[in-house]
């Protein structure tokens, strides 16, 4: 691990290379091939010239994952920042094993050979304990039944957040612990809203609720059950929804993402904290999502859909 001051100095330098509004507008105004060339000029590696946008952004994300693991000032912070990808890869490896069908596109390139080999062999002794426990649970669950991809996703997502909560506590960072708890709450609220929109029954929602957040499970169920879910949501600390409007799940998630990023802003100039490093990391991930949206719309002739979706970013 490097010192916090060094890690944050590098993060601040990298932050200066993020795409500003002017560069994003240039991408939006370009055609697809020119936009790809512009991104390479802006420092993106590889090429999406073959039209494979997912592979293009995945390659960039893999570099950011490596950065988070190699340049972080705290090993537990590294794990919290990259567990979403590690556990995502674990989901893909396990599904490959139980189905016999490879899906390399679902895997992010990272140093996870131990995870892959362990899952392929069914030997979980070298895996993070929450992951090992989840996979053991899944093995037992599917011993007499067909593997269920949704159950695999739910079980390993739960394990990821058990791991995140543990790592946040070990880091001794109050902000990181609050960040993880907020991520869990936001995921649970979004699950309740989706279950409600899809008219799922309550018994289908309950396995999706993750423990470890500040919003109790009964309050998540209340959001699902309410004729006006904005009210119980506004009774939590996630009160940024409009009390008088129908809740848009994408809009809720976008506002929640901004809230999560804002948790690190107070210490963004404190070079002895974790904030500058995390702030850059989150900003870079957000940029990749924005670039992917722009490229996808340009490739599919849907330029007019870009600005409405990026209004908050470009204003």
Protein Blocks (a to p, Z undefined) as FASTA:
>chain_A
ZZfklmmmmmmmmmmmpccfklmmmmmmpcfklmmmmmmmnopgcjfklopamlmmmmmm
mmmmmmmmmmpcbfklmmmmmmmmmmmmmmmmmmmmmnopacfklpccddfklmmmmmmn
opaklgcfklmmmmmmmmmmmmmcccdfklmmmmmmmmmmmmmmmmmmmnopaklmmmmm
mmmmmmmmmmmmmmmmnopafklmmmmpcghiabdfklmmmmmmpmblmlmmmmmmblmb
cfkbccdfklmmmmmmmmmmmmmmmmmmmmkbmklmmmmmmmmmmmmmmmmmmmmmmmno
pmmmmmmmmmmmmZZ
